[in-house]
Amino acid sequence: MKHCEIPFMGKLFKIISIFALTFGLVYAEPISQEGEKDGYTIELVSENSLVVGENNFYVILKKDGALVNDAKVKAKFFMPEMPGMPYMESLEKAKLVDGKFKFMINFPMGGTWQYHLMFKTADGKVHKVRSSVNL
């Protein structure tokens, strides 16, 4: 009797795994991360859910609730060196589009990618926010 249950349990596990993976891919959401630095509110938003390949991001900068349009924004996404894998990095300058700073990052592989968002404000100060995304 136990011999018959193991193949059934294995098939059931495969079916549940496939369902969970499909559900996760179909209902994956774009990222939206928000933080504060030196009195600025910074929001990082992706256009779509993150994938291996090209991904469009937007940075929305606000100071006292008002959009900041005169900053220079750069983003660096990187994955540290690991055994058998080199350090990977993508550095992009953002362009102001409709009140948001837009840039594209190409992720060559899945995993956890750390990022630094740097923005230089009109007063000449450079601000940096650090976090990470998973894909």
PyMOL commands that set and color helices and strands:
alter all, ss='L'
color gray80, all
select helices_A, chain A and resi 2-26
alter helices_A, ss='H'
color red, helices_A
select strands_A, chain A and resi 32-37+40-46+53-63+66-67+72-79+88-93+95-97+100-107+112-120+126-134
alter strands_A, ss='S'
color yellow, strands_A
deselect
rebuild
show_as cartoon
